[in-house]
Amino acid sequence: MGQNYVLINKSKKELIGFTHLPAGKARELAGNPVTAAITTWYLLQNSGDNILFVEEERIEEGFADVTNDVIEMLIQNGILQDNGIEVFDEDEPNIYMRRLENNWMK
């Protein structure tokens, strides 16, 4: 089945979560053009910080989720395109996937 990960920045107490994105496991994060772009952008913007991947259930409290901020920066810079969301169950609208696309893969 595999382990889901989040990216944390211990220096700034921030995290990137992949819950509503099409990847979360090690191979998926590396192979998916959207999550690879998110991770690379964040690492480049925060060079020198103490940043690492941790297992999803090992997240400490007090970390601010900056995932949407990073995605918005990537959209503004023409790297990602937002194609809305896909809700999997109308009775549970919190179960959805963001339909993001990496413009460099077109």
C-alpha positions, 0 to 999 in steps of 0.5 A: 500500500505504501506510506503517504508523506508531507513536506515540512519546513522545520525552520519556518514551521510550515508544511506542504500536504498532498491530501487533495492532490494526485500523489502522496507516496514516495514514487508518486511524489517524484513521478507526478509533474504537479507534486514535483513542481510544488516540491521543487518550487518550495525547496527553491524558495526556501533554500537553506531551511531545514526541510524534509519529508515525514510520514503523514501521521508523524506531523507535529502540531503547530505547522502552518499549511502553506500548500495552497499558497505555493500552488497559487504562486505556481499558477501565477508564474504559469507553471500550474493550471487550475482546472477546478476540483473533482468531488468523488461523493456528493454526500461528502464534498470534502472528499475531492481531488484538485485537478491541477495540470503542469503547463510544462507537460503540454 
